[in-house]
Amino acid sequence: MRKILLAIIICINLLPAFDVNDLKLLKEEGDCVGCDLSHADLKDMDLTMSDLHDANLSHADLTNTLAHKVDFTHADLSDAAFVKANLKGASFVNALLKHVDFFEARIWKGDFSNAKIDQCNFDEAALGSAVFDNNDLSNSTFKGAILYKTVFHKNVAGIPR
């Protein structure tokens, strides 16, 4: 019985979870620099102009989030979901974007300079006037994406056609 109880306690402690105090700080202050919000449910939140640089948002659900001009600089957004999120003017500079779902997201004027982009879903996303600089987009999809006035600098690999 003790072994079973010990195994349960160990498994519970190994479950990934965000820092509850960090989520509280984000909700109260609107900013959370360097916070651990991994696996957090942030659906439908208004994060407009929040400073989330250096934050861990891996596996976070940001579906339908309003996030105008949010600073995600140096953030870990691996496996995050931004489905139908409004990210106009958001900064993803130097962010880690691995397996991120941007399906139908509105990312007008988003800045992806130096972001590590791998296997992201930009299908049906609105990326008008977004900036891509020093990225590899080879493993990401852009089916039906709006690329009106999107800037792809010369050092971007895998530019969608």
C-alpha positions in Angstrom: 0.0 0.0 0.0 2.8 2.4 0.8 4.5 1.8 -2.5 1.2 2.6 -4.3 0.8 5.8 -2.3 4.4 6.8 -3.0 4.0 6.1 -6.7 0.8 8.3 -6.8 2.6 11.2 -5.0 5.6 10.9 -7.4 3.3 11.0 -10.4 1.4 14.0 -9.2 4.6 15.9 -8.6 5.7 15.1 -12.2 2.6 16.5 -13.8 3.5 19.7 -15.7 1.7 22.7 -14.3 1.9 26.5 -14.4 2.7 28.6 -11.4 -0.7 29.7 -9.9 0.9 32.9 -8.6 2.1 33.7 -12.1 -1.4 33.3 -13.5 -2.8 35.5 -10.8 -0.1 38.2 -11.5 -1.0 38.1 -15.2 -4.7 38.5 -14.5 -4.2 41.3 -12.0 -1.3 43.2 -13.5 -1.5 42.3 -17.2 2.2 41.6 -17.4 4.2 38.5 -16.4 7.8 38.7 -17.5 9.6 35.4 -17.1 6.5 33.7 -15.8 5.7 30.0 -15.9 2.4 29.7 -17.6 3.1 26.3 -19.2 -0.1 24.3 -19.7 -2.2 27.3 -18.6 -5.8 27.8 -19.9 -5.8 31.4 -21.2 -8.7 31.0 -23.6 -10.7 34.1 -24.4 -8.5 36.3 -22.2 -7.8 39.9 -23.1 -4.0 40.2 -22.9 -3.7 43.4 -24.9 -0.3 45.0 -24.6 0.8 42.5 -22.0 4.6 42.0 -21.5 5.2 38.2 -21.5 8.8 38.3 -22.7 10.9 35.4 -21.4 7.8 33.6 -20.3 7.2 29.9 -20.5 3.9 29.4 -22.3 4.6 26.0 -23.7 1.4 23.9 -24.1 -0.7 26.9 -23.1 -4.2 27.3 -24.7 -4.6 30.9 -26.0 -7.5 30.0 -28.3 -9.6 33.1 -29.2 -7.4 35.3 -27.1 -7.2 39.1 -27.7 -3.5 39.8 -27.6 -2.9 43.1 -29.5 0.8 44.2 -29.2 1.7 41.5 -26.7 5.5 41.1 -26.2 6.3 37.4 -26.5 10.1 38.2 -27.1 12.2 35.2 -26.0 9.1 33.3 -24.8 8.8 29.5 -25.1 5.5 29.0 -27.0 6.2 25.3 -27.9 2.9 23.4 -28.5 0.8 26.5 -27.7 -2.6 27.0 -29.3 -3.4 30.4 -30.7 -6.5 29.2 -32.7 -8.6 32.2 -33.8 -6.5 34.5 -31.6 -6.2 38.2 -32.4 -2.4 39.0 -32.2 -2.3 42.2 -34.2 1.2 43.8 -33.7 2.4 41.0 -31.4 6.2 40.5 -31.1 7.5 37.0 -31.4 11.1 38.2 -31.7 13.6 35.4 -30.7 10.7 33.3 -29.4 10.6 29.5 -29.6 7.7 28.5 -31.8 7.7 24.7 -32.2 4.4 22.9 -33.0 2.4 26.2 -32.4 -1.1 26.2 -33.8 -2.0 29.6 -35.3 -5.0 28.3 -37.3 -7.2 31.2 -38.3 -5.3 33.6 -36.1 -5.1 37.3 -37.0 -1.5 38.3 -36.8 -1.4 41.6 -38.8 1.9 43.3 -38.3 3.3 40.5 -36.2 7.1 40.4 -35.9 8.7 37.0 -36.1 12.3 38.2 -36.5 14.8 35.6 -35.3 12.0 33.3 -34.0 12.8 29.6 -34.0 9.8 28.4 -36.1 9.4 24.6 -36.5 6.3 22.7 -37.6 3.8 25.5 -37.0 0.3 25.7 -38.4 -0.4 29.1 -40.0 -3.2 27.7 -42.1 -6.0 30.3 -42.8 -4.0 32.8 -40.6 -4.1 36.5 -41.5 -0.4 37.6 -41.6 -0.7 40.8 -43.5 2.3 43.1 -43.0 3.9 40.5 -40.7 7.7 40.4 -40.7 9.8 37.2 -41.0 13.5 37.6 -40.7 16.1 34.9 -40.1 13.6 32.1 -39.9 13.2 28.6 -41.4 9.6 28.1 -42.4 10.3 24.8 -44.3 8.4 22.6 -41.9 5.4 24.9 -41.3 2.1 25.2 -43.2 0.5 28.3 -44.6 -2.5 26.8 -46.5 -5.0 29.6 -47.2 -3.0 32.1 -45.2 -3.4 35.8 -46.1 0.1 37.1 -46.9 -0.8 40.6 -48.1 2.3 42.8 -47.7 4.0 40.2 -45.5 7.7 40.8 -45.4 10.0 37.8 -46.0 13.6 38.9 -45.7 16.3 37.2 -47.9 17.5 35.1 -45.0 14.2 33.3 -44.6 14.1 29.6 -45.8 10.9 27.9 -46.9 9.0 31.0 -47.9 5.4 30.0 -48.7 4.3 30.3 -52.3 
